[in-house]
Amino acid sequence: MYFLNKHPKILMSINIFAALLIGVIRYLTGHEYALSLFYLFPIFAITWFLGFKKGIAIVIICTLSWLSADLLLVDKFSKPWIPFINETLRCLVFVSVAYITAKLRMALEIQKKLAMTDDLTQIYNRHAFFQKAKHEIKRAQRLQTTLSLAYIDLDNFKNLNDTLGHDVGDKLLRKLAEKTKIHIREIDILARIGGDEFALLFPGTNEKEAAIVIQRIKDVCVDNFKQNNWDVTLSIGVVTFHLLPENVSEMLKIADTIMYSAKKQNKNSINSLIWSTHRVTGDLGV
C-alpha cells in the first residue's frame, strides 16, 4: 500500500501495460470471449490510489485497447459499426466504476479523518496521538534521534466553566489549539488528550529547541486569555527523551508527572526533564 502511494508512475505504468495486455489477449482469443471485466482491475487500482482524473485516463486507455482489438476482428461482427457501439457503452460503465471508486475513497478518507480528529478543536484526538506517537518512537529508534513531549494542562479551567459557562470554555480550548498550531511545524503532533489536557510531540527536537517553542506558545496563549478576561493559565511538563520510552503510555505518564509537579509548585509554569539522565533541568515558567 505504501509503495503504491509513493510510486504513482510505476503504478500507472503497470496498469497501462495490463490494459494493453488485455486488448492483446482479446485479439488472440477472438470476439466470443467476454474479457472486458478484467479492465475493472486497473480502473479500480488507478482511481483508488491516484484519483478520479487518472482513473478517467485509464478508462480511455482501456476503451481504446478493447476497441483496437475489436477493429482488428471487425470481420467477425455482423455490422462494422458494432464495435463502436459496444465500446461506447463499455466506456460509460468504466466511467461509472471510476466515479463510484473515487467517491468510496473520498468517503473513507473523511471517515478516517473524523476518527482521528477532536470534534471541538479540530486537532488530533487521543487515539490519533497514540498512533502518531507510536510511529515517531519507532522512527526515532531507527534514526537514533530525540523526541520532546509537552503535556499541557489548563489552570482554573473548571472555575471558568462554572462561572462563564461551557460555551466560553469551548471557545478557550479552540483558541489554545489555534494559537498553538501557529507556532509549531507540520511534523509536530498536537492532540487533545482529555477535557482540558493537550499533548504536543516534537520529533527530532532537543530540550533547548522544545523549551523555546513551548515558552512562546505559553506566552501567546496566556496573553490571549488575559485579553479575553479569562482567568486561566497553563501548567506544562516538557520531557526530552534521549532514552526513548518503550511505548506511548509510558511517554505520556512521564510528561504528565512533570506537568503535575509544575502545577503543584507554581501554576502558570513549565517544568522540564531530560529522560536520559532522569534529571530535572529547571522551571522555565513565570
VMD Tcl script that draws the C-alpha trace (Angstrom):
set ca {
  {0.00 0.00 0.00}
  {2.77 2.42 0.97}
  {4.77 1.52 -2.14}
  {1.78 2.12 -4.43}
  {1.06 5.52 -2.91}
  {4.69 6.61 -3.11}
  {5.36 5.42 -6.68}
  {2.46 6.61 -8.84}
  {4.41 6.39 -12.10}
  {5.21 2.74 -11.53}
  {1.59 2.04 -10.61}
  {0.34 3.83 -13.71}
  {2.82 2.03 -15.97}
  {1.88 -1.41 -14.63}
  {-1.82 -0.79 -15.15}
  {-1.39 0.69 -18.63}
  {0.56 -2.44 -19.52}
  {-2.24 -4.58 -18.03}
  {-4.87 -2.70 -20.06}
  {-2.93 -3.18 -23.29}
  {-2.28 -6.82 -22.48}
  {-5.99 -7.46 -22.04}
  {-6.54 -5.96 -25.50}
  {-3.92 -8.26 -26.98}
  {-5.49 -11.29 -25.29}
  {-8.86 -10.17 -26.61}
  {-7.49 -10.17 -30.14}
  {-5.74 -13.53 -29.76}
  {-8.74 -15.32 -28.22}
  {-11.31 -13.87 -30.59}
  {-14.51 -11.88 -30.20}
  {-16.54 -14.57 -28.45}
  {-14.86 -14.32 -25.04}
  {-16.06 -11.58 -22.66}
  {-12.78 -10.44 -21.11}
  {-13.71 -6.78 -20.61}
  {-14.46 -7.36 -16.90}
  {-10.72 -7.68 -16.35}
  {-10.40 -3.96 -17.19}
  {-12.11 -3.21 -13.89}
  {-8.95 -4.14 -12.00}
  {-6.67 -1.44 -13.49}
  {-9.54 1.08 -13.41}
  {-10.17 0.43 -9.73}
  {-6.47 0.41 -8.80}
  {-5.63 3.68 -10.57}
  {-8.73 5.51 -9.35}
  {-8.28 4.33 -5.76}
  {-4.62 5.22 -5.45}
  {-4.19 8.09 -7.92}
  {-7.60 9.77 -8.07}
  {-10.53 10.24 -10.43}
  {-8.67 12.15 -13.15}
  {-6.07 9.43 -13.51}
  {-8.91 6.93 -13.36}
  {-10.55 8.54 -16.38}
  {-7.22 8.37 -18.20}
  {-7.00 4.61 -17.62}
  {-10.65 4.28 -18.66}
  {-9.81 5.86 -22.02}
  {-6.79 3.58 -22.43}
  {-8.88 0.50 -21.59}
  {-11.61 1.54 -24.01}
  {-9.15 2.16 -26.84}
  {-7.36 -1.11 -26.10}
  {-10.58 -3.10 -26.44}
  {-11.75 -1.10 -29.46}
  {-8.43 -1.68 -31.24}
  {-8.76 -5.42 -30.73}
  {-12.37 -5.38 -32.00}
  {-11.45 -3.35 -35.07}
  {-8.82 -5.95 -35.91}
  {-11.60 -8.52 -35.58}
  {-14.23 -6.37 -37.32}
  {-14.96 -9.02 -39.93}
  {-16.26 -11.24 -37.14}
  {-19.10 -8.82 -36.40}
  {-22.33 -8.69 -38.39}
  {-22.00 -4.90 -38.78}
  {-18.76 -2.86 -38.87}
  {-20.12 -0.21 -36.53}
  {-20.98 -2.64 -33.71}
  {-17.53 -2.34 -32.03}
  {-18.03 1.43 -31.70}
  {-21.45 0.97 -30.09}
  {-20.08 -1.68 -27.73}
  {-17.07 0.39 -26.67}
  {-19.19 3.48 -26.09}
  {-21.41 1.54 -23.70}
  {-18.37 -0.08 -22.06}
  {-16.76 3.31 -21.62}
  {-19.86 4.59 -19.81}
  {-19.71 1.60 -17.47}
  {-15.99 2.12 -16.86}
  {-16.53 5.81 -16.09}
  {-19.26 4.85 -13.62}
  {-16.92 2.40 -11.90}
  {-14.19 5.05 -11.66}
  {-16.66 7.58 -10.26}
  {-18.02 5.19 -7.61}
  {-14.49 4.14 -6.65}
  {-13.40 7.77 -6.25}
  {-16.44 8.52 -4.08}
  {-15.78 5.48 -1.91}
  {-12.14 6.52 -1.42}
  {-13.20 10.06 -0.53}
  {-15.77 8.79 1.97}
  {-13.17 6.51 3.55}
  {-10.67 9.36 3.89}
  {-13.32 11.56 5.52}
  {-14.21 8.81 7.99}
  {-10.54 8.22 8.82}
  {-10.04 11.93 9.41}
  {-13.13 12.16 11.63}
  {-11.97 9.15 13.63}
  {-8.64 10.89 14.36}
  {-9.91 14.43 14.92}
  {-11.15 16.07 18.10}
  {-14.59 17.49 17.26}
  {-14.20 20.65 19.31}
  {-10.67 21.82 18.49}
  {-10.14 20.12 15.10}
  {-6.74 18.81 16.15}
  {-5.78 15.18 16.73}
  {-7.66 13.23 19.39}
  {-6.18 10.81 21.93}
  {-6.49 7.80 19.63}
  {-4.71 9.60 16.79}
  {-1.97 10.80 19.13}
  {-1.20 7.25 20.21}
  {-0.97 6.12 16.59}
  {1.23 9.03 15.50}
  {3.43 8.95 18.59}
  {3.98 5.19 18.26}
  {5.23 5.77 14.72}
  {7.54 8.57 15.89}
  {9.02 6.42 18.65}
  {9.91 3.73 16.12}
  {11.29 6.34 13.75}
  {13.42 7.92 16.49}
  {14.75 4.49 17.46}
  {15.67 3.77 13.86}
  {17.34 7.15 13.26}
  {18.70 7.43 16.82}
  {17.21 10.89 17.35}
  {15.49 12.54 20.29}
  {11.82 13.23 20.96}
  {10.41 16.04 23.07}
  {6.92 15.90 24.53}
  {4.96 18.70 26.18}
  {1.96 17.89 28.36}
  {-0.28 20.94 28.77}
  {-2.95 21.40 31.43}
  {-5.19 24.44 31.94}
  {-5.17 26.05 35.38}
  {-8.56 27.18 36.78}
  {-10.41 25.85 33.73}
  {-13.17 24.23 35.79}
  {-13.80 27.51 37.59}
  {-14.11 29.30 34.23}
  {-16.63 26.73 33.03}
  {-18.63 27.07 36.24}
  {-18.71 30.87 36.19}
  {-18.83 31.76 32.47}
  {-20.34 28.61 31.03}
  {-19.19 25.76 28.81}
  {-19.53 27.81 25.63}
  {-16.76 30.10 26.85}
  {-14.71 27.09 27.94}
  {-15.08 25.55 24.50}
  {-14.02 28.83 22.89}
  {-10.91 28.91 25.07}
  {-9.96 25.34 24.10}
  {-10.35 26.19 20.43}
  {-8.26 29.32 20.89}
  {-5.47 27.36 22.57}
  {-5.38 24.87 19.69}
  {-5.45 27.68 17.14}
  {-2.63 29.67 18.75}
  {-0.51 26.57 19.29}
  {-0.76 25.41 15.68}
  {0.66 28.75 14.51}
  {3.92 28.14 16.35}
  {4.63 24.50 15.51}
  {5.89 22.65 12.44}
  {3.82 20.40 10.20}
  {5.64 17.35 11.55}
  {4.82 18.23 15.19}
  {1.84 16.38 16.66}
  {-0.72 18.35 18.65}
  {-3.59 16.48 20.27}
  {-6.31 16.97 22.84}
  {-5.77 14.13 25.29}
  {-8.60 14.87 27.71}
  {-11.03 17.60 28.67}
  {-8.50 20.39 29.24}
  {-5.28 18.47 28.66}
  {-3.19 18.60 25.49}
  {-0.08 16.78 24.29}
  {2.44 18.20 21.85}
  {5.13 15.92 20.40}
  {8.24 17.36 18.73}
  {10.09 14.77 16.60}
  {13.86 15.23 16.39}
  {13.85 18.12 18.86}
  {16.22 18.63 21.79}
  {15.46 20.20 25.16}
  {16.59 23.72 24.21}
  {14.58 23.82 21.00}
  {11.49 22.46 22.74}
  {11.84 24.97 25.60}
  {11.89 27.92 23.20}
  {8.75 26.81 21.36}
  {6.81 25.89 24.50}
  {7.65 29.17 26.21}
  {6.45 31.05 23.13}
  {3.21 29.05 22.98}
  {2.57 29.59 26.68}
  {3.16 33.35 26.45}
  {0.91 33.75 23.40}
  {-1.92 31.67 24.87}
  {-1.88 33.26 28.31}
  {-1.78 36.76 26.78}
  {-4.79 35.88 24.66}
  {-6.64 34.55 27.70}
  {-5.96 37.80 29.56}
  {-7.23 39.85 26.64}
  {-10.49 37.92 26.82}
  {-10.65 38.28 30.62}
  {-10.29 34.55 31.11}
  {-8.56 33.79 34.40}
  {-6.84 30.69 33.03}
  {-3.13 29.88 32.76}
  {-1.05 26.90 31.63}
  {0.93 24.33 33.56}
  {3.24 22.42 31.23}
  {5.56 19.48 31.63}
  {8.23 19.08 28.94}
  {10.28 15.89 28.60}
  {13.08 15.35 26.10}
  {13.69 11.66 25.53}
  {17.29 10.83 24.75}
  {16.48 7.42 26.18}
  {13.36 6.53 24.25}
  {10.33 5.12 26.10}
  {9.01 1.63 25.46}
  {5.56 2.88 24.45}
  {3.33 5.94 24.18}
  {1.60 5.33 27.50}
  {4.93 5.45 29.33}
  {5.91 8.62 27.49}
  {2.64 10.36 28.41}
  {2.84 9.20 32.02}
  {6.31 10.73 32.42}
  {5.28 14.04 30.85}
  {2.05 14.08 32.88}
  {4.02 13.63 36.10}
  {6.33 16.52 35.23}
  {3.32 18.68 34.38}
  {1.70 18.00 37.76}
  {4.91 18.93 39.52}
  {4.67 22.32 37.79}
  {1.02 22.67 38.80}
  {1.72 21.82 42.45}
  {4.79 24.03 42.79}
  {3.51 27.07 40.99}
  {0.68 27.23 38.48}
  {1.35 29.00 35.20}
  {4.77 27.39 34.91}
  {6.81 24.98 32.83}
  {8.85 22.12 34.26}
  {11.27 20.19 32.09}
  {13.07 16.88 32.26}
  {15.81 15.14 30.28}
  {14.92 11.46 30.33}
  {18.36 10.08 29.50}
  {19.63 11.08 32.95}
  {16.28 11.45 34.74}
  {17.45 14.90 35.71}
  {15.09 17.86 36.07}
  {16.54 20.78 34.14}
  {14.60 23.53 35.82}
  {11.40 25.53 35.94}
  {11.09 27.72 32.86}
  {7.80 29.28 33.94}
  {6.77 32.57 35.41}
}
mol new
graphics top color blue
foreach p $ca { graphics top sphere $p radius 0.5 }
foreach p [lrange $ca 0 end-1] q [lrange $ca 1 end] { graphics top cylinder $p $q radius 0.2 }
display resetview
